[in-house]
């Protein structure tokens, strides 16, 4: 069953029971991603990792020429 089909079934049940309709799929995606990002940032501090710029730093290390390599 797809997400859309489940949503339509839940909406139908809610209407029949007189309950409020559930939120549409994808309604709270931004909030979930923001909470996940904040949680990762929080966990980085006690672990002693930098909070900002971790991806850029890793990419810079990966793309930068290594000493002694022929390029």
N, C-alpha and C positions, 0 to 999 in steps of 0.2 A: 504494500500500500504506500502510495507516495505521500509526501508531506501535505500536498494540496488536498488529496482525498481525505486524509485524517482530519485536516482542519474543517473541511465541509461536514464530515460526520460529527465532529465535536460541536460545530455551530448548530447543526440540526438538533442534536440532543439537548443542547443548552436552551434552544428556543422552545422545544417541547416541554422541558422541565421548568421553564420560566426563569432560568438563570442568565446572568450576563454572558455575552459571547466571549470566547477566548480571543486573545490577541492574534492578529494575522501572523503567519510565518515571516520571520525577518524583522519584526517590529523592534525587537530589543537587541539586535545584532551589535550595534555600535556600543551600547552600554556593556555588553558582555566582553567585547574586545578591549574596551577601555579598562574594565575591571581586571582582565587578565594581564594587560600591560602593567597596570599599577602594582599588581601582585608580584610580577617578575622583578620590577624595579625594587620593591620592598625586600624581596629575597636576596637581591644582589648585594645589598648593603651589609648584612651580617656575614655574608660569605666573603666579603672583601673584594668583590668585583666592581669595576666601574659601572655606574648606572647609565650614563649616556655615552654614545659613540662606540659601542662594542662591535656593531656590525661594520661600521666604516673602518675601524681599526683592523678588524680581521681581513676585510677586503684589501686594505692597503698592504698588509703583510703578504697576502697571497699574490697580489699583482706586482709588487715592487721587485725590481731585479735583485738577484742574490749576488753577493760578492763572489767573484771568481767564476761566475757563469758566463758562457760565451753567448752573446746576443746579437 
